[in-house]
Amino acid sequence: MMGKYLSVIIGAVVALLGLLGLVRWWGLTMLVLKGIVPAIMIFAGAIAVIAGVSEMKDEQAFKKEEKK
């Protein structure tokens, strides 16, 4: 029973410390985001391309199977 309350209290304290750190180091946070966002976009784009190619291959295989 006490573990639930303790986890809520610890979660609130950690969230508050994170918010304070975000405000205090706003410039550094933006610098990190400027570096991370393009990398995430590259990976997301690559995943989208791979998924699209895979879907096209599946569609071609289905059409070949359908003709038989």
N, C-alpha and C positions, 0 to 999 in steps of 0.2 A: 504494500500500500504506500509506504513512504517513498519507494523507488519512483513511482509515477510523479509525485510532487517534486522530487529531487531532479528528475529529468526535465521537468517544465522550468524549474528555477535555473538550472544550468543552461538550458536552451535559451532562455530569455537573456541571461547574462552574456552568453557568447554572441547572440544577435546584437545586443547593445554595444559590445566591444567592436564587433564588425562594423556597425554603423559609425561609431566614433572613428575607427581607423579609416573608413571610406571618406569621411569628411576631412580628417586631418591630412591624409595623403591623397587628396583628390587629383593633383597633378600626376602623381605616379600611377594612380589607377587609370587615368586616361591614357597615359603612355603605354601601359600594359595592354589596354583594350585596342589601341591603335596597332599593336603588334599581333594581337590574337585574332582580331576580326578578319583580316585578310587570309590568314591561315585557315580559319574555320570555313571561310567561303571557298577556298581552294578544295578542301576536303569534301565539303558538301556538294560542290559541283562535280567532283570526280565520282562520288557515290551516285549522284543523279545520272551521270553519263553511263556508268556501269549498269545501273538498274534499267535504263532505257535500252541499252544494247541487249541485255539479258532478256528483256520483254520481247524485243523484236525477234531474237533467236527462238524463243518459245513459240511465238506466233507463227514463224515460218515452219517450225517442226510440226505444229498443230495442223497447218494447211497441208503439209506433205502427208501426214497421217490420215487426214480427212479424204484425200484423193484416192487412197488405197481401198 
